[in-house]
């Protein structure tokens, strides 16, 4: 297992990356709906 410090850091990176990706593709997804 990984420590809580390592997990929180990787989670923050994943959430940040996911948020940027969602914001970048949101307009295209809305157009397809």
PDB file of N, H, CA, C and O in Angstrom:
ATOM      1  N   UNK A   1       0.846  -1.210   0.000  1.00  0.00           N
ATOM      2  CA  UNK A   1       0.000   0.000   0.000  1.00  0.00           C
ATOM      3  C   UNK A   1       0.871   1.247   0.000  1.00  0.00           C
ATOM      4  O   UNK A   1       2.060   1.181   0.315  1.00  0.00           O
ATOM      5  N   UNK A   2       0.285   2.371  -0.351  1.00  0.00           N
ATOM      6  H   UNK A   2      -0.680   2.425  -0.607  1.00  0.00           H
ATOM      7  CA  UNK A   2       1.030   3.633  -0.333  1.00  0.00           C
ATOM      8  C   UNK A   2       0.596   4.460   0.857  1.00  0.00           C
ATOM      9  O   UNK A   2      -0.492   4.254   1.395  1.00  0.00           O
ATOM     10  N   UNK A   3       1.431   5.390   1.270  1.00  0.00           N
ATOM     11  H   UNK A   3       2.315   5.557   0.833  1.00  0.00           H
ATOM     12  CA  UNK A   3       1.097   6.218   2.426  1.00  0.00           C
ATOM     13  C   UNK A   3       0.008   7.216   2.070  1.00  0.00           C
ATOM     14  O   UNK A   3      -0.231   7.502   0.897  1.00  0.00           O
ATOM     15  N   UNK A   4      -0.648   7.741   3.097  1.00  0.00           N
ATOM     16  H   UNK A   4      -0.454   7.509   4.050  1.00  0.00           H
ATOM     17  CA  UNK A   4      -1.722   8.713   2.853  1.00  0.00           C
ATOM     18  C   UNK A   4      -1.161   9.952   2.160  1.00  0.00           C
ATOM     19  O   UNK A   4      -1.853  10.578   1.357  1.00  0.00           O
ATOM     20  N   UNK A   5       0.079  10.310   2.462  1.00  0.00           N
ATOM     21  H   UNK A   5       0.641   9.802   3.115  1.00  0.00           H
ATOM     22  CA  UNK A   5       0.686  11.490   1.837  1.00  0.00           C
ATOM     23  C   UNK A   5       0.845  11.258   0.336  1.00  0.00           C
ATOM     24  O   UNK A   5       0.522  12.130  -0.471  1.00  0.00           O
ATOM     25  N   UNK A   6       1.349  10.068  -0.035  1.00  0.00           N
ATOM     26  H   UNK A   6       1.612   9.360   0.621  1.00  0.00           H
ATOM     27  CA  UNK A   6       1.533   9.770  -1.455  1.00  0.00           C
ATOM     28  C   UNK A   6       0.184   9.677  -2.158  1.00  0.00           C
ATOM     29  O   UNK A   6       0.036  10.149  -3.286  1.00  0.00           O
ATOM     30  N   UNK A   7      -0.803   9.068  -1.493  1.00  0.00           N
ATOM     31  H   UNK A   7      -0.682   8.685  -0.577  1.00  0.00           H
ATOM     32  CA  UNK A   7      -2.112   8.900  -2.110  1.00  0.00           C
ATOM     33  C   UNK A   7      -2.769  10.255  -2.330  1.00  0.00           C
ATOM     34  O   UNK A   7      -3.295  10.512  -3.413  1.00  0.00           O
ATOM     35  N   UNK A   8      -2.748  11.124  -1.327  1.00  0.00           N
ATOM     36  H   UNK A   8      -2.320  10.915  -0.448  1.00  0.00           H
ATOM     37  CA  UNK A   8      -3.392  12.429  -1.464  1.00  0.00           C
ATOM     38  C   UNK A   8      -2.723  13.233  -2.583  1.00  0.00           C
ATOM     39  O   UNK A   8      -3.401  13.939  -3.329  1.00  0.00           O
ATOM     40  N   UNK A   9      -1.415  13.128  -2.698  1.00  0.00           N
ATOM     41  H   UNK A   9      -0.865  12.554  -2.092  1.00  0.00           H
ATOM     42  CA  UNK A   9      -0.711  13.868  -3.744  1.00  0.00           C
ATOM     43  C   UNK A   9      -1.120  13.363  -5.123  1.00  0.00           C
ATOM     44  O   UNK A   9      -1.419  14.157  -6.015  1.00  0.00           O
ATOM     45  N   UNK A  10      -1.134  12.044  -5.298  1.00  0.00           N
ATOM     46  H   UNK A  10      -0.891  11.399  -4.573  1.00  0.00           H
ATOM     47  CA  UNK A  10      -1.511  11.487  -6.605  1.00  0.00           C
ATOM     48  C   UNK A  10      -2.971  11.769  -6.897  1.00  0.00           C
ATOM     49  O   UNK A  10      -3.340  12.022  -8.044  1.00  0.00           O
ATOM     50  N   UNK A  11      -3.808  11.728  -5.865  1.00  0.00           N
ATOM     51  H   UNK A  11      -3.508  11.523  -4.934  1.00  0.00           H
ATOM     52  CA  UNK A  11      -5.229  12.026  -6.060  1.00  0.00           C
ATOM     53  C   UNK A  11      -5.407  13.472  -6.502  1.00  0.00           C
ATOM     54  O   UNK A  11      -6.202  13.761  -7.397  1.00  0.00           O
ATOM     55  N   UNK A  12      -4.669  14.374  -5.876  1.00  0.00           N
ATOM     56  H   UNK A  12      -4.023  14.139  -5.149  1.00  0.00           H
ATOM     57  CA  UNK A  12      -4.757  15.792  -6.264  1.00  0.00           C
ATOM     58  C   UNK A  12      -4.355  15.957  -7.727  1.00  0.00           C
ATOM     59  O   UNK A  12      -5.022  16.671  -8.477  1.00  0.00           O
ATOM     60  N   UNK A  13      -3.268  15.301  -8.136  1.00  0.00           N
ATOM     61  H   UNK A  13      -2.727  14.721  -7.527  1.00  0.00           H
ATOM     62  CA  UNK A  13      -2.820  15.397  -9.530  1.00  0.00           C
ATOM     63  C   UNK A  13      -3.886  14.846 -10.469  1.00  0.00           C
ATOM     64  O   UNK A  13      -4.181  15.448 -11.501  1.00  0.00           O
ATOM     65  N   UNK A  14      -4.466  13.698 -10.110  1.00  0.00           N
ATOM     66  H   UNK A  14      -4.227  13.208  -9.271  1.00  0.00           H
ATOM     67  CA  UNK A  14      -5.479  13.072 -10.965  1.00  0.00           C
ATOM     68  C   UNK A  14      -6.712  13.956 -11.068  1.00  0.00           C
ATOM     69  O   UNK A  14      -7.251  14.154 -12.157  1.00  0.00           O
ATOM     70  N   UNK A  15      -7.157  14.488  -9.931  1.00  0.00           N
ATOM     71  H   UNK A  15      -6.719  14.327  -9.047  1.00  0.00           H
ATOM     72  CA  UNK A  15      -8.349  15.343  -9.927  1.00  0.00           C
ATOM     73  C   UNK A  15      -8.084  16.611 -10.735  1.00  0.00           C
ATOM     74  O   UNK A  15      -8.939  17.050 -11.505  1.00  0.00           O
ATOM     75  N   UNK A  16      -6.902  17.199 -10.559  1.00  0.00           N
ATOM     76  H   UNK A  16      -6.208  16.842  -9.933  1.00  0.00           H
ATOM     77  CA  UNK A  16      -6.565  18.425 -11.285  1.00  0.00           C
ATOM     78  C   UNK A  16      -6.541  18.161 -12.785  1.00  0.00           C
ATOM     79  O   UNK A  16      -7.095  18.935 -13.567  1.00  0.00           O
ATOM     80  N   UNK A  17      -5.892  17.054 -13.189  1.00  0.00           N
ATOM     81  H   UNK A  17      -5.442  16.426 -12.554  1.00  0.00           H
ATOM     82  CA  UNK A  17      -5.801  16.715 -14.612  1.00  0.00           C
ATOM     83  C   UNK A  17      -7.188  16.439 -15.175  1.00  0.00           C
ATOM     84  O   UNK A  17      -7.523  16.877 -16.276  1.00  0.00           O
ATOM     85  N   UNK A  18      -8.004  15.693 -14.392  1.00  0.00           N
ATOM     86  H   UNK A  18      -7.732  15.337 -13.498  1.00  0.00           H
ATOM     87  CA  UNK A  18      -9.352  15.368 -14.845  1.00  0.00           C
ATOM     88  C   UNK A  18     -10.170  16.633 -15.010  1.00  0.00           C
ATOM     89  O   UNK A  18     -10.898  16.780 -15.992  1.00  0.00           O
ATOM     90  N   UNK A  19     -10.059  17.548 -14.058  1.00  0.00           N
ATOM     91  H   UNK A  19      -9.468  17.428 -13.260  1.00  0.00           H
ATOM     92  CA  UNK A  19     -10.825  18.788 -14.126  1.00  0.00           C
ATOM     93  C   UNK A  19     -10.469  19.595 -15.367  1.00  0.00           C
ATOM     94  O   UNK A  19     -11.350  20.117 -16.050  1.00  0.00           O
ATOM     95  N   UNK A  20      -9.168  19.697 -15.657  1.00  0.00           N
ATOM     96  H   UNK A  20      -8.452  19.274 -15.102  1.00  0.00           H
ATOM     97  CA  UNK A  20      -8.743  20.447 -16.846  1.00  0.00           C
ATOM     98  C   UNK A  20      -9.254  19.769 -18.111  1.00  0.00           C
ATOM     99  O   UNK A  20      -9.711  20.443 -19.035  1.00  0.00           O
ATOM    100  N   UNK A  21      -9.181  18.438 -18.159  1.00  0.00           N
ATOM    101  H   UNK A  21      -8.811  17.891 -17.409  1.00  0.00           H
ATOM    102  CA  UNK A  21      -9.636  17.712 -19.346  1.00  0.00           C
ATOM    103  C   UNK A  21     -11.130  17.901 -19.549  1.00  0.00           C
ATOM    104  O   UNK A  21     -11.580  18.141 -20.670  1.00  0.00           O
ATOM    105  N   UNK A  22     -11.910  17.792 -18.461  1.00  0.00           N
ATOM    106  H   UNK A  22     -11.544  17.597 -17.551  1.00  0.00           H
ATOM    107  CA  UNK A  22     -13.361  17.959 -18.573  1.00  0.00           C
ATOM    108  C   UNK A  22     -13.703  19.356 -19.064  1.00  0.00           C
ATOM    109  O   UNK A  22     -14.571  19.522 -19.920  1.00  0.00           O
ATOM    110  N   UNK A  23     -13.015  20.368 -18.519  1.00  0.00           N
ATOM    111  H   UNK A  23     -12.309  20.233 -17.823  1.00  0.00           H
ATOM    112  CA  UNK A  23     -13.286  21.742 -18.946  1.00  0.00           C
ATOM    113  C   UNK A  23     -12.920  21.929 -20.420  1.00  0.00           C
ATOM    114  O   UNK A  23     -13.580  22.682 -21.135  1.00  0.00           O
ATOM    115  N   UNK A  24     -11.870  21.245 -20.870  1.00  0.00           N
ATOM    116  H   UNK A  24     -11.333  20.634 -20.289  1.00  0.00           H
ATOM    117  CA  UNK A  24     -11.424  21.399 -22.253  1.00  0.00           C
ATOM    118  C   UNK A  24     -12.406  20.752 -23.232  1.00  0.00           C
ATOM    119  O   UNK A  24     -12.639  21.292 -24.314  1.00  0.00           O
ATOM    120  N   UNK A  25     -12.991  19.591 -22.863  1.00  0.00           N
ATOM    121  H   UNK A  25     -12.802  19.153 -21.984  1.00  0.00           H
ATOM    122  CA  UNK A  25     -13.875  18.876 -23.795  1.00  0.00           C
ATOM    123  C   UNK A  25     -15.341  19.186 -23.586  1.00  0.00           C
ATOM    124  O   UNK A  25     -16.167  18.816 -24.421  1.00  0.00           O
ATOM    125  N   UNK A  26     -15.694  19.856 -22.494  1.00  0.00           N
ATOM    126  H   UNK A  26     -15.024  20.156 -21.816  1.00  0.00           H
ATOM    127  CA  UNK A  26     -17.104  20.138 -22.193  1.00  0.00           C
ATOM    128  C   UNK A  26     -17.850  20.770 -23.374  1.00  0.00           C
ATOM    129  O   UNK A  26     -18.937  20.298 -23.707  1.00  0.00           O
ATOM    130  N   UNK A  27     -17.322  21.809 -24.018  1.00  0.00           N
ATOM    131  H   UNK A  27     -16.439  22.192 -23.747  1.00  0.00           H
ATOM    132  CA  UNK A  27     -18.036  22.438 -25.144  1.00  0.00           C
ATOM    133  C   UNK A  27     -18.328  21.452 -26.272  1.00  0.00           C
ATOM    134  O   UNK A  27     -19.402  21.497 -26.871  1.00  0.00           O
ATOM    135  N   UNK A  28     -17.378  20.560 -26.565  1.00  0.00           N
ATOM    136  H   UNK A  28     -16.505  20.524 -26.078  1.00  0.00           H
ATOM    137  CA  UNK A  28     -17.579  19.589 -27.641  1.00  0.00           C
ATOM    138  C   UNK A  28     -18.648  18.577 -27.262  1.00  0.00           C
ATOM    139  O   UNK A  28     -19.478  18.208 -28.092  1.00  0.00           O
ATOM    140  N   UNK A  29     -18.631  18.123 -25.999  1.00  0.00           N
ATOM    141  H   UNK A  29     -17.956  18.423 -25.325  1.00  0.00           H
ATOM    142  CA  UNK A  29     -19.632  17.156 -25.535  1.00  0.00           C
ATOM    143  C   UNK A  29     -21.021  17.779 -25.585  1.00  0.00           C
ATOM    144  O   UNK A  29     -21.973  17.135 -26.025  1.00  0.00           O
ATOM    145  N   UNK A  30     -21.144  19.015 -25.140  1.00  0.00           N
ATOM    146  H   UNK A  30     -20.370  19.539 -24.782  1.00  0.00           H
ATOM    147  CA  UNK A  30     -22.446  19.681 -25.143  1.00  0.00           C
ATOM    148  C   UNK A  30     -22.969  19.836 -26.565  1.00  0.00           C
ATOM    149  O   UNK A  30     -24.174  19.725 -26.794  1.00  0.00           O
ATOM    150  N   UNK A  31     -22.087  20.091 -27.518  1.00  0.00           N
ATOM    151  H   UNK A  31     -21.108  20.181 -27.332  1.00  0.00           H
ATOM    152  CA  UNK A  31     -22.517  20.238 -28.912  1.00  0.00           C
ATOM    153  C   UNK A  31     -23.066  18.923 -29.458  1.00  0.00           C
ATOM    154  O   UNK A  31     -23.984  18.927 -30.278  1.00  0.00           O
ATOM    155  N   UNK A  32     -22.511  17.798 -29.007  1.00  0.00           N
ATOM    156  H   UNK A  32     -21.765  17.794 -28.340  1.00  0.00           H
ATOM    157  CA  UNK A  32     -22.951  16.495 -29.517  1.00  0.00           C
ATOM    158  C   UNK A  32     -24.281  16.062 -28.912  1.00  0.00           C
ATOM    159  O   UNK A  32     -24.971  15.231 -29.502  1.00  0.00           O
ATOM    160  N   UNK A  33     -24.660  16.592 -27.767  1.00  0.00           N
ATOM    161  H   UNK A  33     -24.100  17.268 -27.287  1.00  0.00           H
ATOM    162  CA  UNK A  33     -25.910  16.184 -27.110  1.00  0.00           C
ATOM    163  C   UNK A  33     -27.124  16.647 -27.902  1.00  0.00           C
ATOM    164  O   UNK A  33     -28.259  16.391 -27.498  1.00  0.00           O
TER     165      UNK A  33
END
